[in-house]
Amino acid sequence: MSEVLLQVEKLSKTYPNGVQALKDVDLEVQQGEFLVIIGLSGSGKSTLLRCLNRLQEPTSGKIFFQGQDVSQMQDMREVRAVRRQMAMIFQHFNLIPRQSVLKNVMMGRLAEKTLWQSFWGIFSSEEKKQAMDNLRLVGIAEKAAIRADQLSGGQKQRVAIARALTQKPTLLLADEPVSSLDPATCHVVMDYLRKINQELGITVIANLHFLSLVRKYATRVVALKDGEIVFRGRPDEITEEWFRRIYGEGAQDVAPNDL
């Protein structure tokens, strides 16, 4: 039996405007999974990921990560320590455009630095080596010296993945990691996420839109609708009936290459 890495109990999130984004979500994630969360825009996918690492504060519920109750942590030093273990990849990359690719990757180490070291961008030779190793892992080491704003979208996301790996995480949260990319590069980025999952043993939770990607990369799928989990299972268990229940009667399953 795999070890339970993350357990969510009755997690709810209501925004100040009254929108209830999550409603009593229960979720268990095993070490080594590639879990994909699907659902319409506004179904609560991004809110769920951001509540897991406390980028957004849950309204109620429990989040247990490696046995710690993350939802009850009040000391921001403890929260930041958890965030180092739950590295996050964002839809729009969040790179520093005028900095080199290598420096962007090393930013994943800032949480380990003193204020003085962070201000002056002081990194050890070992940290630079680790950053280069992570760039090689995602196939973009030859771009280390150029500025981030000179990269394509797919290259930028691979840099963001390398930066996340520099945190030495146990869990990788990927919030719509390919939705800003050209369809031709979607599989490239997803292939590297799968490589990290399988070769490094890092658990991945990703929000995705396209079922073709879900079926190719996910080991398990959870579907959200109106803030509630409406499906749990294997990718091949998402039948046409389930697809319509998750996305609505008029929805059509479109692959990235069809766009």
C-alpha positions in Angstrom: 0.0 0.0 0.0 1.2 3.5 -0.9 1.7 6.0 1.9 -0.9 8.8 2.3 0.9 12.0 1.6 -2.0 14.5 1.7 -5.4 14.2 3.3 -8.2 16.8 3.0 -11.2 16.7 5.2 -14.4 18.8 4.7 -12.5 21.7 3.1 -14.6 24.7 2.3 -13.8 28.1 0.9 -16.2 31.1 0.8 -15.0 34.4 -0.6 -15.9 37.8 0.9 -18.4 38.3 -2.0 -20.3 35.2 -0.9 -19.1 32.9 -3.6 -18.6 29.4 -2.2 -15.7 28.0 -4.2 -15.3 24.8 -2.3 -17.9 22.8 -0.4 -16.9 20.1 2.1 -14.2 18.6 -0.1 -12.7 15.3 1.0 -9.5 14.1 -0.8 -6.7 11.7 -0.2 -3.5 11.7 -2.2 -1.0 8.8 -2.2 2.7 9.3 -2.4 3.8 8.9 -6.0 0.5 9.6 -7.7 0.0 11.8 -10.7 -3.5 13.1 -9.7 -5.3 15.3 -12.2 -8.2 17.6 -11.2 -10.7 18.5 -13.9 -13.8 20.6 -14.2 -15.2 23.7 -15.7 -13.7 27.2 -15.2 -15.0 28.3 -11.8 -15.5 24.8 -10.5 -12.9 25.4 -7.7 -9.8 23.7 -9.1 -7.4 26.6 -8.6 -8.9 27.5 -5.2 -8.3 23.9 -4.1 -4.6 24.0 -5.0 -4.1 27.4 -3.4 -5.8 26.3 -0.2 -3.5 23.2 0.0 -0.4 25.4 0.5 -2.3 28.3 2.2 -1.8 30.8 -0.6 -5.5 31.2 0.1 -7.0 30.6 3.5 -9.7 27.9 3.8 -12.9 28.9 5.5 -13.1 25.6 7.2 -11.8 22.0 7.1 -8.6 20.2 7.6 -5.5 19.7 5.5 -3.0 17.1 6.6 0.3 17.0 4.8 2.9 14.4 5.9 1.0 14.1 9.1 1.0 17.9 9.9 -2.3 19.8 10.1 -1.4 22.6 7.6 -4.8 24.3 8.0 -4.2 25.1 11.7 -0.7 26.6 11.3 -0.4 30.2 12.6 3.3 30.6 12.4 4.2 31.8 8.9 7.6 30.2 9.2 5.9 26.8 9.5 3.6 27.7 6.5 6.6 28.7 4.4 8.3 25.4 5.3 5.2 23.6 4.0 5.2 25.7 0.8 8.8 24.6 0.1 7.6 21.0 0.2 4.6 21.9 -2.0 6.2 23.6 -4.9 3.8 25.3 -7.3 3.8 25.8 -11.0 1.5 28.6 -12.3 -0.4 29.1 -15.5 1.5 32.3 -16.4 5.0 31.1 -15.4 5.8 33.9 -12.9 9.3 34.4 -14.1 11.4 37.6 -13.7 11.6 38.7 -17.4 15.0 40.6 -17.2 16.8 37.9 -15.2 18.7 35.0 -16.7 17.1 31.6 -16.9 19.6 30.3 -14.4 18.9 33.1 -11.9 15.1 32.4 -12.3 15.7 28.8 -11.4 17.8 29.6 -8.4 15.0 31.8 -7.0 13.5 28.5 -5.8 16.1 28.6 -3.1 15.2 32.1 -1.8 13.1 30.7 1.1 16.3 29.2 2.5 18.1 32.5 2.4 18.6 35.3 4.9 17.2 38.7 4.0 20.7 39.9 3.2 21.5 36.9 0.9 18.1 37.3 -0.8 18.7 41.0 -1.5 22.1 40.5 -3.0 21.2 37.2 -4.8 23.9 35.2 -3.2 23.9 31.5 -4.1 26.4 28.8 -3.4 28.2 26.9 -6.2 26.3 23.8 -5.1 23.0 25.7 -5.5 24.1 26.8 -9.0 25.0 23.2 -9.8 21.6 22.0 -8.6 19.9 24.6 -10.7 21.8 23.5 -13.8 21.0 19.9 -13.1 17.3 20.8 -13.0 17.5 22.7 -16.3 19.1 19.6 -17.8 16.3 17.5 -16.5 13.7 19.6 -18.3 15.9 19.8 -21.5 16.7 23.5 -21.4 20.2 23.8 -19.9 21.6 25.5 -23.1 19.3 28.5 -22.3 20.8 29.1 -18.9 22.5 32.4 -19.7 19.8 34.1 -21.7 17.0 36.3 -20.3 13.7 34.7 -19.5 11.8 37.1 -21.7 13.6 35.7 -24.7 12.0 32.3 -24.3 8.9 30.8 -25.8 5.9 29.9 -23.6 6.8 26.2 -23.5 10.4 27.0 -22.5 9.3 29.4 -19.8 7.1 26.8 -18.3 10.0 24.3 -18.3 12.1 27.0 -16.5 9.3 27.3 -14.0 9.3 23.5 -13.5 13.1 23.6 -12.9 12.7 26.4 -10.4 10.0 24.4 -8.5 12.4 21.4 -8.4 15.1 23.6 -6.9 12.9 23.8 -3.8 13.4 20.0 -3.4 9.7 19.4 -3.0 7.8 16.3 -2.0 4.6 17.5 -3.8 4.3 19.5 -7.1 1.1 21.5 -7.6 0.6 22.5 -11.2 -2.2 25.0 -11.7 -3.3 24.8 -15.4 0.4 24.3 -16.5 -0.3 24.1 -20.2 -3.4 26.3 -20.7 -1.2 29.3 -21.8 0.8 27.2 -24.3 0.7 26.5 -27.9 -1.1 23.1 -28.4 2.1 21.6 -30.0 4.1 22.3 -26.8 1.5 20.9 -24.3 2.8 17.4 -24.5 6.4 18.5 -24.2 5.7 20.1 -20.8 3.4 17.3 -19.7 6.1 14.7 -20.6 8.5 16.5 -18.3 6.0 16.5 -15.5 5.5 12.8 -15.9 9.3 12.2 -16.0 9.6 14.1 -12.7 6.8 12.0 -11.2 8.1 8.7 -12.4 11.9 9.1 -12.2 12.1 11.4 -9.1 9.1 10.0 -7.3 7.6 13.4 -6.7 3.8 13.4 -6.3 2.0 15.7 -8.8 -1.4 17.3 -8.5 -2.3 19.1 -11.7 -5.4 21.0 -12.9 -6.1 20.3 -16.6 -8.8 21.1 -19.1 -8.2 18.5 -21.9 -9.4 15.0 -21.3 -6.9 13.7 -23.9 -4.1 14.9 -21.7 -5.8 13.5 -18.6 -6.1 10.1 -20.1 -2.5 10.1 -21.2 -0.8 11.4 -18.0 -3.0 10.9 -15.0 -2.9 7.9 -12.7 -6.1 9.1 -11.0 -8.7 11.7 -11.7 -10.9 13.9 -9.5 -13.6 16.1 -11.0 -15.0 19.2 -9.4 -18.4 20.8 -10.2 -19.6 23.9 -8.3 -17.0 23.3 -5.6 -17.9 19.7 -4.9 -16.2 16.5 -6.0 -18.5 14.7 -8.4 -16.1 12.0 -9.7 -13.1 10.0 -8.5 -11.5 7.2 -10.5 -9.1 6.2 -13.2 -8.9 8.2 -16.4 -10.4 5.3 -18.5 -13.5 5.4 -16.2 -14.6 8.8 -17.5 -17.3 7.7 -19.9 -19.3 10.0 -22.3 -22.0 10.0 -19.6 -19.6 11.1 -16.9 -18.1 13.7 -19.3 -21.6 15.3 -19.8 -22.3 15.2 -16.0 -19.0 17.0 -15.3 -19.0 19.5 -18.1 -22.7 19.8 -19.1 -24.8 18.3 -21.9 -23.6 20.6 -24.6 -19.9 20.1 -24.0 -17.5 18.4 -26.4 -14.2 16.6 -25.7 -11.6 18.6 -27.6 -7.9 17.7 -27.8 -5.2 20.4 -27.8 -4.2 19.5 -31.4 -7.8 20.2 -32.5 -7.6 23.8 -31.5 
